[in-house]
Amino acid sequence: MTNEMTPEQRQTGRALAQLQKRIGRMHALRDKMNAGLARVTEANLDLALTQKKNLRALSAEYNALAQEVHCLPPLDAAAVLEDEYNYILTIGNIIETTRELKKRSKIDDDVRESITSGLVQFYEGLRGELARAAYQKEQQHKQQ
């Protein structure tokens, strides 16, 4: 008995490797976006708009990912796509809301204040999440 892989197994292996590379590129873009968005404060909310280009690139990667998940079982493929889609949708909504605030759309002052407060809370939460992740990574390195 040999350990030779069948052509189908090799093809699946290549498809999985390609999928892992795509997800790696997407996570690198997400990390870049998160780092940029973590610098946003109430005083510089429009800084979030600098991430539109990265969001477009992430969306393009997502579209390619959707074509590549065929090598995964359907439920696994759905989970991968859902996580990425939810991130893109959330950040897209944050950027669009920021854009509308910057345009000085006809928004009542109290509503504008509430929206701004919500955005600031989002960015504070993101900074906290990134700090926790960095701390956990540091602790893992110390244990090794």
C-alpha positions in Angstrom: 0.0 0.0 0.0 1.4 3.4 -1.0 0.9 6.8 0.5 0.5 8.4 -2.9 -2.1 11.1 -3.1 -4.8 10.8 -5.8 -5.2 13.7 -8.3 -8.4 14.8 -6.5 -6.5 14.9 -3.1 -3.7 17.0 -4.6 -6.3 19.3 -6.2 -8.1 19.7 -2.9 -4.8 20.3 -1.1 -3.9 23.0 -3.6 -7.3 24.6 -3.2 -7.0 24.6 0.6 -3.6 26.2 0.4 -4.9 28.9 -1.9 -7.8 29.4 0.5 -5.4 29.8 3.4 -3.4 32.4 1.5 -6.5 34.3 0.6 -7.7 34.3 4.3 -4.2 35.3 5.4 -4.3 38.3 3.0 -7.7 39.3 4.3 -6.6 39.1 7.9 -3.6 41.2 7.1 -5.9 43.8 5.5 -8.2 43.6 8.6 -5.2 44.1 10.9 -4.1 47.2 8.8 -7.7 48.6 8.9 -8.1 47.9 12.7 -4.8 49.7 13.4 -5.9 52.7 11.3 -9.3 52.8 12.9 -7.9 52.4 16.4 -6.3 55.9 16.0 -9.7 57.5 15.5 -11.0 59.7 18.3 -13.9 62.1 18.7 -11.6 64.9 17.6 -10.6 63.2 14.3 -13.6 61.0 13.3 -13.0 61.7 9.7 -9.7 59.7 10.0 -11.9 56.6 9.5 -12.5 57.6 5.9 -8.9 56.9 5.2 -9.8 53.2 5.4 -12.2 53.2 2.4 -9.4 52.0 0.0 -8.6 49.1 2.3 -12.2 48.3 2.6 -12.6 48.1 -1.2 -9.5 45.9 -1.3 -11.0 43.6 1.4 -14.3 43.5 -0.5 -12.5 42.4 -3.6 -10.6 39.7 -1.6 -14.0 38.6 -0.2 -15.4 38.2 -3.7 -12.5 36.0 -4.7 -12.8 34.1 -1.4 -16.5 33.3 -2.2 -15.3 31.6 -5.4 -12.7 29.6 -3.6 -14.5 28.1 -0.6 -15.9 25.2 -2.7 -13.2 23.0 -1.3 -14.7 23.3 2.2 -17.8 21.5 3.5 -20.8 23.8 3.1 -21.2 24.7 6.8 -17.5 25.5 7.1 -17.6 27.6 3.9 -20.7 29.5 5.2 -18.9 30.2 8.6 -15.8 31.6 6.9 -17.8 33.7 4.5 -20.2 35.0 7.3 -17.3 36.1 9.5 -15.7 38.1 6.7 -19.0 39.5 5.4 -20.0 40.7 8.9 -16.7 42.5 9.3 -16.9 44.2 5.9 -20.5 45.2 6.6 -19.8 46.6 10.0 -16.8 48.6 8.9 -18.6 49.8 5.8 -21.5 51.0 8.0 -19.1 52.8 10.3 -17.3 54.5 7.4 -20.6 55.5 5.7 -22.0 56.9 9.0 -18.8 58.9 9.5 -19.0 60.2 5.9 -22.6 61.3 6.4 -21.6 63.2 9.6 -18.7 64.9 7.9 -21.0 66.0 5.0 -23.0 67.8 7.6 -26.1 66.0 6.5 -29.4 67.4 7.9 -29.1 65.6 11.2 -30.5 67.0 14.4 -27.9 68.0 16.9 -29.0 65.5 19.5 -29.1 62.7 16.9 -25.6 63.8 15.7 -24.3 63.8 19.2 -25.7 60.3 19.8 -24.3 58.9 16.6 -20.9 60.5 17.4 -21.0 59.0 20.9 -21.7 55.6 19.4 -18.9 55.9 16.9 -16.5 56.9 19.7 -17.6 53.9 21.8 -16.9 51.6 18.8 -13.4 53.0 18.4 -12.7 52.8 22.1 -13.9 49.2 22.1 -11.7 48.4 19.1 -8.6 49.9 20.9 -9.5 47.8 24.0 -9.8 44.7 21.8 -6.5 45.3 20.1 -4.8 46.0 23.5 -6.1 42.7 24.9 -5.0 40.8 21.8 -1.5 42.3 22.1 -1.3 41.5 25.8 -2.4 37.9 25.1 0.2 37.5 22.4 2.9 38.9 24.7 1.9 36.4 27.4 2.0 33.5 25.0 5.5 34.6 23.9 6.6 34.7 27.6 5.3 31.2 28.1 7.3 29.8 25.2 
